[in-house]
Amino acid sequence: MLLRRAACLSLLISAALVTTAHAVTVGREQDITDLKLGQRVQVDDGTCPAGQVKEVRGSKMTDKGVARTATCVPRYGPKSK
């Protein structure tokens, strides 16, 4: 019984961690409401070259909140054979 509870608890914890690991994609940078420190959000607004997407990161803490940095990174899509 104890082993079953431990297995269920570890499954719930791993499921919670997996859902937070995925990158979020939004259409406009204004749609990012509360960016956390270290969080990465991909913005598909067409400002980067073909094959790339803008990635906004919460880079450091300031007195006004989290400072943002934006760079163009390769767009990762489904892998082709």
mmCIF file of the N, C-alpha and C atoms, coordinates in Angstrom:
data_MODEL
# 
_entry.id   MODEL 
# 
loop_
_atom_site.group_PDB 
_atom_site.id 
_atom_site.type_symbol 
_atom_site.label_atom_id 
_atom_site.label_alt_id 
_atom_site.label_comp_id 
_atom_site.label_asym_id 
_atom_site.label_entity_id 
_atom_site.label_seq_id 
_atom_site.pdbx_PDB_ins_code 
_atom_site.Cartn_x 
_atom_site.Cartn_y 
_atom_site.Cartn_z 
_atom_site.occupancy 
_atom_site.B_iso_or_equiv 
_atom_site.pdbx_formal_charge 
_atom_site.auth_seq_id 
_atom_site.auth_comp_id 
_atom_site.auth_asym_id 
_atom_site.auth_atom_id 
_atom_site.pdbx_PDB_model_num 
ATOM 1   N N  . MET A 1 1  ? 0.830  -1.196 0.000   1.00 0.00 ? 1  MET A N  1 
ATOM 2   C CA . MET A 1 1  ? 0.000  0.000  0.000   1.00 0.00 ? 1  MET A CA 1 
ATOM 3   C C  . MET A 1 1  ? 0.873  1.257  0.000   1.00 0.00 ? 1  MET A C  1 
ATOM 4   N N  . LEU A 1 2  ? 1.946  1.251  0.782   1.00 0.00 ? 2  LEU A N  1 
ATOM 5   C CA . LEU A 1 2  ? 2.841  2.394  0.838   1.00 0.00 ? 2  LEU A CA 1 
ATOM 6   C C  . LEU A 1 2  ? 3.550  2.595  -0.501  1.00 0.00 ? 2  LEU A C  1 
ATOM 7   N N  . LEU A 1 3  ? 3.913  1.510  -1.141  1.00 0.00 ? 3  LEU A N  1 
ATOM 8   C CA . LEU A 1 3  ? 4.572  1.593  -2.447  1.00 0.00 ? 3  LEU A CA 1 
ATOM 9   C C  . LEU A 1 3  ? 3.628  2.190  -3.491  1.00 0.00 ? 3  LEU A C  1 
ATOM 10  N N  . ARG A 1 4  ? 2.370  1.833  -3.427  1.00 0.00 ? 4  ARG A N  1 
ATOM 11  C CA . ARG A 1 4  ? 1.378  2.352  -4.364  1.00 0.00 ? 4  ARG A CA 1 
ATOM 12  C C  . ARG A 1 4  ? 1.204  3.863  -4.186  1.00 0.00 ? 4  ARG A C  1 
ATOM 13  N N  . ARG A 1 5  ? 1.156  4.316  -2.941  1.00 0.00 ? 5  ARG A N  1 
ATOM 14  C CA . ARG A 1 5  ? 1.013  5.745  -2.673  1.00 0.00 ? 5  ARG A CA 1 
ATOM 15  C C  . ARG A 1 5  ? 2.241  6.518  -3.165  1.00 0.00 ? 5  ARG A C  1 
ATOM 16  N N  . ALA A 1 6  ? 3.421  5.953  -2.927  1.00 0.00 ? 6  ALA A N  1 
ATOM 17  C CA . ALA A 1 6  ? 4.651  6.606  -3.379  1.00 0.00 ? 6  ALA A CA 1 
ATOM 18  C C  . ALA A 1 6  ? 4.693  6.687  -4.906  1.00 0.00 ? 6  ALA A C  1 
ATOM 19  N N  . ALA A 1 7  ? 4.238  5.638  -5.579  1.00 0.00 ? 7  ALA A N  1 
ATOM 20  C CA . ALA A 1 7  ? 4.224  5.638  -7.036  1.00 0.00 ? 7  ALA A CA 1 
ATOM 21  C C  . ALA A 1 7  ? 3.247  6.678  -7.574  1.00 0.00 ? 7  ALA A C  1 
ATOM 22  N N  . CYS A 1 8  ? 2.071  6.780  -6.964  1.00 0.00 ? 8  CYS A N  1 
ATOM 23  C CA . CYS A 1 8  ? 1.083  7.771  -7.393  1.00 0.00 ? 8  CYS A CA 1 
ATOM 24  C C  . CYS A 1 8  ? 1.590  9.189  -7.158  1.00 0.00 ? 8  CYS A C  1 
ATOM 25  N N  . LEU A 1 9  ? 2.227  9.410  -6.013  1.00 0.00 ? 9  LEU A N  1 
ATOM 26  C CA . LEU A 1 9  ? 2.758  10.731 -5.705  1.00 0.00 ? 9  LEU A CA 1 
ATOM 27  C C  . LEU A 1 9  ? 3.859  11.118 -6.683  1.00 0.00 ? 9  LEU A C  1 
ATOM 28  N N  . SER A 1 10 ? 4.753  10.197 -6.996  1.00 0.00 ? 10 SER A N  1 
ATOM 29  C CA . SER A 1 10 ? 5.827  10.505 -7.937  1.00 0.00 ? 10 SER A CA 1 
ATOM 30  C C  . SER A 1 10 ? 5.278  10.745 -9.342  1.00 0.00 ? 10 SER A C  1 
ATOM 31  N N  . LEU A 1 11 ? 4.224  10.045 -9.717  1.00 0.00 ? 11 LEU A N  1 
ATOM 32  C CA . LEU A 1 11 ? 3.590  10.256 -11.012 1.00 0.00 ? 11 LEU A CA 1 
ATOM 33  C C  . LEU A 1 11 ? 2.971  11.651 -11.102 1.00 0.00 ? 11 LEU A C  1 
ATOM 34  N N  . LEU A 1 12 ? 2.310  12.081 -10.034 1.00 0.00 ? 12 LEU A N  1 
ATOM 35  C CA . LEU A 1 12 ? 1.711  13.416 -10.021 1.00 0.00 ? 12 LEU A CA 1 
ATOM 36  C C  . LEU A 1 12 ? 2.767  14.510 -10.082 1.00 0.00 ? 12 LEU A C  1 
ATOM 37  N N  . ILE A 1 13 ? 3.847  14.329 -9.350  1.00 0.00 ? 13 ILE A N  1 
ATOM 38  C CA . ILE A 1 13 ? 4.917  15.323 -9.356  1.00 0.00 ? 13 ILE A CA 1 
ATOM 39  C C  . ILE A 1 13 ? 5.571  15.406 -10.731 1.00 0.00 ? 13 ILE A C  1 
ATOM 40  N N  . SER A 1 14 ? 5.840  14.270 -11.343 1.00 0.00 ? 14 SER A N  1 
ATOM 41  C CA . SER A 1 14 ? 6.475  14.290 -12.661 1.00 0.00 ? 14 SER A CA 1 
ATOM 42  C C  . SER A 1 14 ? 5.541  14.881 -13.714 1.00 0.00 ? 14 SER A C  1 
ATOM 43  N N  . ALA A 1 15 ? 4.253  14.639 -13.600 1.00 0.00 ? 15 ALA A N  1 
ATOM 44  C CA . ALA A 1 15 ? 3.296  15.224 -14.549 1.00 0.00 ? 15 ALA A CA 1 
ATOM 45  C C  . ALA A 1 15 ? 3.258  16.744 -14.400 1.00 0.00 ? 15 ALA A C  1 
ATOM 46  N N  . ALA A 1 16 ? 3.339  17.235 -13.170 1.00 0.00 ? 16 ALA A N  1 
ATOM 47  C CA . ALA A 1 16 ? 3.340  18.686 -12.950 1.00 0.00 ? 16 ALA A CA 1 
ATOM 48  C C  . ALA A 1 16 ? 4.604  19.324 -13.512 1.00 0.00 ? 16 ALA A C  1 
ATOM 49  N N  . LEU A 1 17 ? 5.735  18.661 -13.368 1.00 0.00 ? 17 LEU A N  1 
ATOM 50  C CA . LEU A 1 17 ? 6.990  19.198 -13.889 1.00 0.00 ? 17 LEU A CA 1 
ATOM 51  C C  . LEU A 1 17 ? 7.021  19.194 -15.409 1.00 0.00 ? 17 LEU A C  1 
ATOM 52  N N  . VAL A 1 18 ? 6.447  18.182 -16.018 1.00 0.00 ? 18 VAL A N  1 
ATOM 53  C CA . VAL A 1 18 ? 6.447  18.100 -17.476 1.00 0.00 ? 18 VAL A CA 1 
ATOM 54  C C  . VAL A 1 18 ? 5.582  19.201 -18.072 1.00 0.00 ? 18 VAL A C  1 
ATOM 55  N N  . THR A 1 19 ? 4.454  19.511 -17.474 1.00 0.00 ? 19 THR A N  1 
ATOM 56  C CA . THR A 1 19 ? 3.581  20.538 -18.033 1.00 0.00 ? 19 THR A CA 1 
ATOM 57  C C  . THR A 1 19 ? 4.200  21.924 -17.926 1.00 0.00 ? 19 THR A C  1 
ATOM 58  N N  . THR A 1 20 ? 5.048  22.171 -16.939 1.00 0.00 ? 20 THR A N  1 
ATOM 59  C CA . THR A 1 20 ? 5.682  23.481 -16.824 1.00 0.00 ? 20 THR A CA 1 
ATOM 60  C C  . THR A 1 20 ? 6.909  23.604 -17.707 1.00 0.00 ? 20 THR A C  1 
ATOM 61  N N  . ALA A 1 21 ? 7.423  22.508 -18.244 1.00 0.00 ? 21 ALA A N  1 
ATOM 62  C CA . ALA A 1 21 ? 8.647  22.556 -19.037 1.00 0.00 ? 21 ALA A CA 1 
ATOM 63  C C  . ALA A 1 21 ? 8.407  22.976 -20.486 1.00 0.00 ? 21 ALA A C  1 
ATOM 64  N N  . HIS A 1 22 ? 7.191  22.866 -20.975 1.00 0.00 ? 22 HIS A N  1 
ATOM 65  C CA . HIS A 1 22 ? 6.914  23.212 -22.364 1.00 0.00 ? 22 HIS A CA 1 
ATOM 66  C C  . HIS A 1 22 ? 6.938  24.719 -22.568 1.00 0.00 ? 22 HIS A C  1 
ATOM 67  N N  . ALA A 1 23 ? 7.475  25.134 -23.699 1.00 0.00 ? 23 ALA A N  1 
ATOM 68  C CA . ALA A 1 23 ? 7.521  26.554 -24.020 1.00 0.00 ? 23 ALA A CA 1 
ATOM 69  C C  . ALA A 1 23 ? 6.145  27.010 -24.482 1.00 0.00 ? 23 ALA A C  1 
ATOM 70  N N  . VAL A 1 24 ? 5.782  28.202 -24.092 1.00 0.00 ? 24 VAL A N  1 
ATOM 71  C CA . VAL A 1 24 ? 4.507  28.782 -24.462 1.00 0.00 ? 24 VAL A CA 1 
ATOM 72  C C  . VAL A 1 24 ? 4.716  29.654 -25.691 1.00 0.00 ? 24 VAL A C  1 
ATOM 73  N N  . THR A 1 25 ? 3.798  29.583 -26.650 1.00 0.00 ? 25 THR A N  1 
ATOM 74  C CA . THR A 1 25 ? 3.883  30.413 -27.842 1.00 0.00 ? 25 THR A CA 1 
ATOM 75  C C  . THR A 1 25 ? 2.675  31.336 -27.884 1.00 0.00 ? 25 THR A C  1 
ATOM 76  N N  . VAL A 1 26 ? 2.922  32.627 -28.059 1.00 0.00 ? 26 VAL A N  1 
ATOM 77  C CA . VAL A 1 26 ? 1.845  33.611 -28.171 1.00 0.00 ? 26 VAL A CA 1 
ATOM 78  C C  . VAL A 1 26 ? 2.012  34.374 -29.480 1.00 0.00 ? 26 VAL A C  1 
ATOM 79  N N  . GLY A 1 27 ? 0.986  35.102 -29.878 1.00 0.00 ? 27 GLY A N  1 
ATOM 80  C CA . GLY A 1 27 ? 1.011  35.820 -31.146 1.00 0.00 ? 27 GLY A CA 1 
ATOM 81  C C  . GLY A 1 27 ? 1.589  37.227 -31.059 1.00 0.00 ? 27 GLY A C  1 
ATOM 82  N N  . ARG A 1 28 ? 1.489  37.851 -29.879 1.00 0.00 ? 28 ARG A N  1 
ATOM 83  C CA . ARG A 1 28 ? 2.003  39.214 -29.700 1.00 0.00 ? 28 ARG A CA 1 
ATOM 84  C C  . ARG A 1 28 ? 2.744  39.293 -28.373 1.00 0.00 ? 28 ARG A C  1 
ATOM 85  N N  . GLU A 1 29 ? 3.730  40.159 -28.319 1.00 0.00 ? 29 GLU A N  1 
ATOM 86  C CA . GLU A 1 29 ? 4.497  40.311 -27.082 1.00 0.00 ? 29 GLU A CA 1 
ATOM 87  C C  . GLU A 1 29 ? 3.641  40.924 -25.965 1.00 0.00 ? 29 GLU A C  1 
ATOM 88  N N  . GLN A 1 30 ? 2.618  41.676 -26.331 1.00 0.00 ? 30 GLN A N  1 
ATOM 89  C CA . GLN A 1 30 ? 1.723  42.278 -25.337 1.00 0.00 ? 30 GLN A CA 1 
ATOM 90  C C  . GLN A 1 30 ? 0.864  41.230 -24.639 1.00 0.00 ? 30 GLN A C  1 
ATOM 91  N N  . ASP A 1 31 ? 0.757  40.025 -25.208 1.00 0.00 ? 31 ASP A N  1 
ATOM 92  C CA . ASP A 1 31 ? -0.037 38.959 -24.596 1.00 0.00 ? 31 ASP A CA 1 
ATOM 93  C C  . ASP A 1 31 ? 0.659  38.309 -23.407 1.00 0.00 ? 31 ASP A C  1 
ATOM 94  N N  . ILE A 1 32 ? 1.935  38.613 -23.194 1.00 0.00 ? 32 ILE A N  1 
ATOM 95  C CA . ILE A 1 32 ? 2.674  38.067 -22.050 1.00 0.00 ? 32 ILE A CA 1 
ATOM 96  C C  . ILE A 1 32 ? 2.342  38.942 -20.851 1.00 0.00 ? 32 ILE A C  1 
ATOM 97  N N  . THR A 1 33 ? 1.572  38.400 -19.916 1.00 0.00 ? 33 THR A N  1 
ATOM 98  C CA . THR A 1 33 ? 1.111  39.218 -18.793 1.00 0.00 ? 33 THR A CA 1 
ATOM 99  C C  . THR A 1 33 ? 2.090  39.213 -17.629 1.00 0.00 ? 33 THR A C  1 
ATOM 100 N N  . ASP A 1 34 ? 2.436  38.065 -17.117 1.00 0.00 ? 34 ASP A N  1 
ATOM 101 C CA . ASP A 1 34 ? 3.329  38.004 -15.955 1.00 0.00 ? 34 ASP A CA 1 
ATOM 102 C C  . ASP A 1 34 ? 4.478  37.031 -16.242 1.00 0.00 ? 34 ASP A C  1 
ATOM 103 N N  . LEU A 1 35 ? 5.589  37.590 -16.657 1.00 0.00 ? 35 LEU A N  1 
ATOM 104 C CA . LEU A 1 35 ? 6.776  36.802 -16.982 1.00 0.00 ? 35 LEU A CA 1 
ATOM 105 C C  . LEU A 1 35 ? 7.578  36.566 -15.711 1.00 0.00 ? 35 LEU A C  1 
ATOM 106 N N  . LYS A 1 36 ? 7.903  35.308 -15.461 1.00 0.00 ? 36 LYS A N  1 
ATOM 107 C CA . LYS A 1 36 ? 8.667  34.951 -14.265 1.00 0.00 ? 36 LYS A CA 1 
ATOM 108 C C  . LYS A 1 36 ? 10.160 34.918 -14.590 1.00 0.00 ? 36 LYS A C  1 
ATOM 109 N N  . LEU A 1 37 ? 10.971 34.985 -13.568 1.00 0.00 ? 37 LEU A N  1 
ATOM 110 C CA . LEU A 1 37 ? 12.420 34.947 -13.739 1.00 0.00 ? 37 LEU A CA 1 
ATOM 111 C C  . LEU A 1 37 ? 12.832 33.600 -14.323 1.00 0.00 ? 37 LEU A C  1 
ATOM 112 N N  . GLY A 1 38 ? 13.537 33.616 -15.451 1.00 0.00 ? 38 GLY A N  1 
ATOM 113 C CA . GLY A 1 38 ? 13.984 32.394 -16.102 1.00 0.00 ? 38 GLY A CA 1 
ATOM 114 C C  . GLY A 1 38 ? 12.979 31.787 -17.068 1.00 0.00 ? 38 GLY A C  1 
ATOM 115 N N  . GLN A 1 39 ? 11.762 32.299 -17.113 1.00 0.00 ? 39 GLN A N  1 
ATOM 116 C CA . GLN A 1 39 ? 10.739 31.770 -18.005 1.00 0.00 ? 39 GLN A CA 1 
ATOM 117 C C  . GLN A 1 39 ? 11.019 32.205 -19.434 1.00 0.00 ? 39 GLN A C  1 
ATOM 118 N N  . ARG A 1 40 ? 10.718 31.324 -20.399 1.00 0.00 ? 40 ARG A N  1 
ATOM 119 C CA . ARG A 1 40 ? 10.901 31.622 -21.813 1.00 0.00 ? 40 ARG A CA 1 
ATOM 120 C C  . ARG A 1 40 ? 9.557  31.518 -22.515 1.00 0.00 ? 40 ARG A C  1 
ATOM 121 N N  . VAL A 1 41 ? 9.242  32.524 -23.298 1.00 0.00 ? 41 VAL A N  1 
ATOM 122 C CA . VAL A 1 41 ? 7.997  32.540 -24.060 1.00 0.00 ? 41 VAL A CA 1 
ATOM 123 C C  . VAL A 1 41 ? 8.335  32.841 -25.508 1.00 0.00 ? 41 VAL A C  1 
ATOM 124 N N  . GLN A 1 42 ? 7.833  32.032 -26.432 1.00 0.00 ? 42 GLN A N  1 
ATOM 125 C CA . GLN A 1 42 ? 8.075  32.260 -27.847 1.00 0.00 ? 42 GLN A CA 1 
ATOM 126 C C  . GLN A 1 42 ? 6.948  33.119 -28.410 1.00 0.00 ? 42 GLN A C  1 
ATOM 127 N N  . VAL A 1 43 ? 7.334  34.161 -29.137 1.00 0.00 ? 43 VAL A N  1 
ATOM 128 C CA . VAL A 1 43 ? 6.380  35.098 -29.721 1.00 0.00 ? 43 VAL A CA 1 
ATOM 129 C C  . VAL A 1 43 ? 6.466  34.976 -31.235 1.00 0.00 ? 43 VAL A C  1 
ATOM 130 N N  . ASP A 1 44 ? 5.362  34.587 -31.861 1.00 0.00 ? 44 ASP A N  1 
ATOM 131 C CA . ASP A 1 44 ? 5.320  34.419 -33.310 1.00 0.00 ? 44 ASP A CA 1 
ATOM 132 C C  . ASP A 1 44 ? 4.629  35.638 -33.921 1.00 0.00 ? 44 ASP A C  1 
ATOM 133 N N  . ASP A 1 45 ? 5.364  36.763 -34.000 1.00 0.00 ? 45 ASP A N  1 
ATOM 134 C CA . ASP A 1 45 ? 4.780  37.986 -34.527 1.00 0.00 ? 45 ASP A CA 1 
ATOM 135 C C  . ASP A 1 45 ? 5.374  38.407 -35.867 1.00 0.00 ? 45 ASP A C  1 
ATOM 136 N N  . GLY A 1 46 ? 6.245  37.581 -36.455 1.00 0.00 ? 46 GLY A N  1 
ATOM 137 C CA . GLY A 1 46 ? 6.787  37.856 -37.776 1.00 0.00 ? 46 GLY A CA 1 
ATOM 138 C C  . GLY A 1 46 ? 7.949  38.832 -37.806 1.00 0.00 ? 46 GLY A C  1 
ATOM 139 N N  . THR A 1 47 ? 8.518  39.183 -36.654 1.00 0.00 ? 47 THR A N  1 
ATOM 140 C CA . THR A 1 47 ? 9.632  40.133 -36.635 1.00 0.00 ? 47 THR A CA 1 
ATOM 141 C C  . THR A 1 47 ? 10.982 39.465 -36.883 1.00 0.00 ? 47 THR A C  1 
ATOM 142 N N  . CYS A 1 48 ? 11.064 38.160 -36.770 1.00 0.00 ? 48 CYS A N  1 
ATOM 143 C CA . CYS A 1 48 ? 12.325 37.437 -36.987 1.00 0.00 ? 48 CYS A CA 1 
ATOM 144 C C  . CYS A 1 48 ? 12.369 36.867 -38.404 1.00 0.00 ? 48 CYS A C  1 
ATOM 145 N N  . PRO A 1 49 ? 13.576 36.534 -38.901 1.00 0.00 ? 49 PRO A N  1 
ATOM 146 C CA . PRO A 1 49 ? 13.704 35.955 -40.245 1.00 0.00 ? 49 PRO A CA 1 
ATOM 147 C C  . PRO A 1 49 ? 12.981 34.611 -40.363 1.00 0.00 ? 49 PRO A C  1 
ATOM 148 N N  . ALA A 1 50 ? 12.845 34.143 -41.593 1.00 0.00 ? 50 ALA A N  1 
ATOM 149 C CA . ALA A 1 50 ? 12.183 32.866 -41.853 1.00 0.00 ? 50 ALA A CA 1 
ATOM 150 C C  . ALA A 1 50 ? 12.893 31.737 -41.120 1.00 0.00 ? 50 ALA A C  1 
ATOM 151 N N  . GLY A 1 51 ? 12.127 30.848 -40.518 1.00 0.00 ? 51 GLY A N  1 
ATOM 152 C CA . GLY A 1 51 ? 12.689 29.721 -39.785 1.00 0.00 ? 51 GLY A CA 1 
ATOM 153 C C  . GLY A 1 51 ? 13.059 30.035 -38.349 1.00 0.00 ? 51 GLY A C  1 
ATOM 154 N N  . GLN A 1 52 ? 12.785 31.274 -37.914 1.00 0.00 ? 52 GLN A N  1 
ATOM 155 C CA . GLN A 1 52 ? 13.104 31.665 -36.548 1.00 0.00 ? 52 GLN A CA 1 
ATOM 156 C C  . GLN A 1 52 ? 11.874 32.274 -35.877 1.00 0.00 ? 52 GLN A C  1 
ATOM 157 N N  . VAL A 1 53 ? 11.893 32.281 -34.557 1.00 0.00 ? 53 VAL A N  1 
ATOM 158 C CA . VAL A 1 53 ? 10.818 32.853 -33.766 1.00 0.00 ? 53 VAL A CA 1 
ATOM 159 C C  . VAL A 1 53 ? 11.446 33.670 -32.640 1.00 0.00 ? 53 VAL A C  1 
ATOM 160 N N  . LYS A 1 54 ? 10.771 34.728 -32.208 1.00 0.00 ? 54 LYS A N  1 
ATOM 161 C CA . LYS A 1 54 ? 11.294 35.573 -31.126 1.00 0.00 ? 54 LYS A CA 1 
ATOM 162 C C  . LYS A 1 54 ? 11.076 34.853 -29.793 1.00 0.00 ? 54 LYS A C  1 
ATOM 163 N N  . GLU A 1 55 ? 12.130 34.827 -28.970 1.00 0.00 ? 55 GLU A N  1 
ATOM 164 C CA . GLU A 1 55 ? 12.038 34.228 -27.642 1.00 0.00 ? 55 GLU A CA 1 
ATOM 165 C C  . GLU A 1 55 ? 12.253 35.323 -26.600 1.00 0.00 ? 55 GLU A C  1 
ATOM 166 N N  . VAL A 1 56 ? 11.248 35.541 -25.759 1.00 0.00 ? 56 VAL A N  1 
ATOM 167 C CA . VAL A 1 56 ? 11.323 36.548 -24.707 1.00 0.00 ? 56 VAL A CA 1 
ATOM 168 C C  . VAL A 1 56 ? 11.622 35.811 -23.412 1.00 0.00 ? 56 VAL A C  1 
ATOM 169 N N  . ARG A 1 57 ? 12.629 36.277 -22.677 1.00 0.00 ? 57 ARG A N  1 
ATOM 170 C CA . ARG A 1 57 ? 13.048 35.638 -21.419 1.00 0.00 ? 57 ARG A CA 1 
ATOM 171 C C  . ARG A 1 57 ? 12.953 36.621 -20.275 1.00 0.00 ? 57 ARG A C  1 
ATOM 172 N N  . GLY A 1 58 ? 12.626 36.102 -19.107 1.00 0.00 ? 58 GLY A N  1 
ATOM 173 C CA . GLY A 1 58 ? 12.725 36.890 -17.888 1.00 0.00 ? 58 GLY A CA 1 
ATOM 174 C C  . GLY A 1 58 ? 14.155 36.804 -17.410 1.00 0.00 ? 58 GLY A C  1 
ATOM 175 N N  . SER A 1 59 ? 14.945 37.863 -17.647 1.00 0.00 ? 59 SER A N  1 
ATOM 176 C CA . SER A 1 59 ? 16.392 37.753 -17.467 1.00 0.00 ? 59 SER A CA 1 
ATOM 177 C C  . SER A 1 59 ? 16.887 38.093 -16.067 1.00 0.00 ? 59 SER A C  1 
ATOM 178 N N  . LYS A 1 60 ? 16.380 39.185 -15.457 1.00 0.00 ? 60 LYS A N  1 
ATOM 179 C CA . LYS A 1 60 ? 16.869 39.533 -14.121 1.00 0.00 ? 60 LYS A CA 1 
ATOM 180 C C  . LYS A 1 60 ? 15.815 40.335 -13.381 1.00 0.00 ? 60 LYS A C  1 
ATOM 181 N N  . MET A 1 61 ? 15.961 40.383 -12.061 1.00 0.00 ? 61 MET A N  1 
ATOM 182 C CA . MET A 1 61 ? 15.026 41.124 -11.225 1.00 0.00 ? 61 MET A CA 1 
ATOM 183 C C  . MET A 1 61 ? 15.449 42.582 -11.130 1.00 0.00 ? 61 MET A C  1 
ATOM 184 N N  . THR A 1 62 ? 14.481 43.468 -11.235 1.00 0.00 ? 62 THR A N  1 
ATOM 185 C CA . THR A 1 62 ? 14.703 44.901 -11.029 1.00 0.00 ? 62 THR A CA 1 
ATOM 186 C C  . THR A 1 62 ? 13.694 45.384 -10.000 1.00 0.00 ? 62 THR A C  1 
ATOM 187 N N  . ASP A 1 63 ? 13.761 46.680 -9.641  1.00 0.00 ? 63 ASP A N  1 
ATOM 188 C CA . ASP A 1 63 ? 12.785 47.178 -8.661  1.00 0.00 ? 63 ASP A CA 1 
ATOM 189 C C  . ASP A 1 63 ? 11.380 47.232 -9.254  1.00 0.00 ? 63 ASP A C  1 
ATOM 190 N N  . LYS A 1 64 ? 11.267 47.247 -10.581 1.00 0.00 ? 64 LYS A N  1 
ATOM 191 C CA . LYS A 1 64 ? 9.954  47.293 -11.233 1.00 0.00 ? 64 LYS A CA 1 
ATOM 192 C C  . LYS A 1 64 ? 9.426  45.915 -11.590 1.00 0.00 ? 64 LYS A C  1 
ATOM 193 N N  . GLY A 1 65 ? 10.201 44.874 -11.346 1.00 0.00 ? 65 GLY A N  1 
ATOM 194 C CA . GLY A 1 65 ? 9.771  43.512 -11.683 1.00 0.00 ? 65 GLY A CA 1 
ATOM 195 C C  . GLY A 1 65 ? 10.858 42.782 -12.445 1.00 0.00 ? 65 GLY A C  1 
ATOM 196 N N  . VAL A 1 66 ? 10.428 41.903 -13.327 1.00 0.00 ? 66 VAL A N  1 
ATOM 197 C CA . VAL A 1 66 ? 11.362 41.078 -14.095 1.00 0.00 ? 66 VAL A CA 1 
ATOM 198 C C  . VAL A 1 66 ? 11.698 41.790 -15.403 1.00 0.00 ? 66 VAL A C  1 
ATOM 199 N N  . ALA A 1 67 ? 12.999 41.967 -15.679 1.00 0.00 ? 67 ALA A N  1 
ATOM 200 C CA . ALA A 1 67 ? 13.450 42.572 -16.933 1.00 0.00 ? 67 ALA A CA 1 
ATOM 201 C C  . ALA A 1 67 ? 13.388 41.526 -18.042 1.00 0.00 ? 67 ALA A C  1 
ATOM 202 N N  . ARG A 1 68 ? 12.993 41.964 -19.236 1.00 0.00 ? 68 ARG A N  1 
ATOM 203 C CA . ARG A 1 68 ? 12.843 41.052 -20.374 1.00 0.00 ? 68 ARG A CA 1 
ATOM 204 C C  . ARG A 1 68 ? 13.977 41.241 -21.376 1.00 0.00 ? 68 ARG A C  1 
ATOM 205 N N  . THR A 1 69 ? 14.371 40.138 -22.002 1.00 0.00 ? 69 THR A N  1 
ATOM 206 C CA . THR A 1 69 ? 15.273 40.199 -23.145 1.00 0.00 ? 69 THR A CA 1 
ATOM 207 C C  . THR A 1 69 ? 14.632 39.401 -24.268 1.00 0.00 ? 69 THR A C  1 
ATOM 208 N N  . ALA A 1 70 ? 14.855 39.818 -25.501 1.00 0.00 ? 70 ALA A N  1 
ATOM 209 C CA . ALA A 1 70 ? 14.267 39.145 -26.653 1.00 0.00 ? 70 ALA A CA 1 
ATOM 210 C C  . ALA A 1 70 ? 15.347 38.843 -27.682 1.00 0.00 ? 70 ALA A C  1 
ATOM 211 N N  . THR A 1 71 ? 15.358 37.618 -28.185 1.00 0.00 ? 71 THR A N  1 
ATOM 212 C CA . THR A 1 71 ? 16.281 37.204 -29.239 1.00 0.00 ? 71 THR A CA 1 
ATOM 213 C C  . THR A 1 71 ? 15.535 36.316 -30.217 1.00 0.00 ? 71 THR A C  1 
ATOM 214 N N  . CYS A 1 72 ? 16.061 36.207 -31.424 1.00 0.00 ? 72 CYS A N  1 
ATOM 215 C CA . CYS A 1 72 ? 15.502 35.296 -32.421 1.00 0.00 ? 72 CYS A CA 1 
ATOM 216 C C  . CYS A 1 72 ? 16.204 33.947 -32.291 1.00 0.00 ? 72 CYS A C  1 
ATOM 217 N N  . VAL A 1 73 ? 15.429 32.882 -32.189 1.00 0.00 ? 73 VAL A N  1 
ATOM 218 C CA . VAL A 1 73 ? 15.957 31.536 -32.045 1.00 0.00 ? 73 VAL A CA 1 
ATOM 219 C C  . VAL A 1 73 ? 15.371 30.657 -33.143 1.00 0.00 ? 73 VAL A C  1 
ATOM 220 N N  . PRO A 1 74 ? 16.031 29.543 -33.483 1.00 0.00 ? 74 PRO A N  1 
ATOM 221 C CA . PRO A 1 74 ? 15.478 28.652 -34.515 1.00 0.00 ? 74 PRO A CA 1 
ATOM 222 C C  . PRO A 1 74 ? 14.109 28.112 -34.097 1.00 0.00 ? 74 PRO A C  1 
ATOM 223 N N  . ARG A 1 75 ? 13.230 28.025 -35.061 1.00 0.00 ? 75 ARG A N  1 
ATOM 224 C CA . ARG A 1 75 ? 11.893 27.477 -34.827 1.00 0.00 ? 75 ARG A CA 1 
ATOM 225 C C  . ARG A 1 75 ? 11.989 25.953 -34.876 1.00 0.00 ? 75 ARG A C  1 
ATOM 226 N N  . TYR A 1 76 ? 11.558 25.317 -33.812 1.00 0.00 ? 76 TYR A N  1 
ATOM 227 C CA . TYR A 1 76 ? 11.590 23.861 -33.759 1.00 0.00 ? 76 TYR A CA 1 
ATOM 228 C C  . TYR A 1 76 ? 10.201 23.349 -34.042 1.00 0.00 ? 76 TYR A C  1 
ATOM 229 N N  . GLY A 1 77 ? 10.069 22.620 -35.125 1.00 0.00 ? 77 GLY A N  1 
ATOM 230 C CA . GLY A 1 77 ? 8.789  22.045 -35.510 1.00 0.00 ? 77 GLY A CA 1 
ATOM 231 C C  . GLY A 1 77 ? 8.877  20.535 -35.447 1.00 0.00 ? 77 GLY A C  1 
ATOM 232 N N  . PRO A 1 78 ? 7.895  19.865 -35.995 1.00 0.00 ? 78 PRO A N  1 
ATOM 233 C CA . PRO A 1 78 ? 7.957  18.399 -36.029 1.00 0.00 ? 78 PRO A CA 1 
ATOM 234 C C  . PRO A 1 78 ? 9.131  17.932 -36.865 1.00 0.00 ? 78 PRO A C  1 
ATOM 235 N N  . LYS A 1 79 ? 9.795  16.899 -36.407 1.00 0.00 ? 79 LYS A N  1 
ATOM 236 C CA . LYS A 1 79 ? 10.973 16.388 -37.107 1.00 0.00 ? 79 LYS A CA 1 
ATOM 237 C C  . LYS A 1 79 ? 10.529 15.647 -38.352 1.00 0.00 ? 79 LYS A C  1 
ATOM 238 N N  . SER A 1 80 ? 11.265 15.865 -39.436 1.00 0.00 ? 80 SER A N  1 
ATOM 239 C CA . SER A 1 80 ? 10.963 15.160 -40.679 1.00 0.00 ? 80 SER A CA 1 
ATOM 240 C C  . SER A 1 80 ? 12.061 14.136 -40.940 1.00 0.00 ? 80 SER A C  1 
ATOM 241 N N  . LYS A 1 81 ? 11.707 13.110 -41.686 1.00 0.00 ? 81 LYS A N  1 
ATOM 242 C CA . LYS A 1 81 ? 12.662 12.022 -41.945 1.00 0.00 ? 81 LYS A CA 1 
ATOM 243 C C  . LYS A 1 81 ? 13.592 12.359 -43.070 1.00 0.00 ? 81 LYS A C  1 
# 
